[in-house]
Amino acid sequence: QVQLVESGGGLVQPGGSLRLSCAASGFIFSDFSMNWERQAPGKEVERVATITGSGRNANYADSVKGRFTISRDNAKNTLYLQMNSLTFEDTAVYYCVRIVGRLRGQGTQVTVSS
């Protein structure tokens, strides 16, 4: 079964950190570039970061550059998003997305609140 399952979201104070994970199954994970995307209430989906299949190249939205790091472990079929210096504006549901075919997980909620 082809699927993506995100985990690691939660409630964090401003300035805090979280690490999201996405477990992939049912396809050859290393063959595909992946995104982290997010959607805040009442807003459109925003691409946060992209990483190539090998993991050698990544790029980020300006809104998270320097604070978030996307990575992957192809041996574990897992995608990660390390989020530091979180702000209220980072509150959203975060999704991992296989770009080809737009395969998306169920999402994990990140809430930044004091």
Buried (B, 14 or more C-beta within 10 A) or exposed (E): EEEBBBEBBEEBEEEBEBBBBBBBEEBEBBEBBBBBBBBBEEEEBBBBBBBBBEBEEBEBBEEBEEBBBBBBEBEEBBBBBBBBEBEEEBBBBBBBBBEEEEBBBEBBEBBBEE
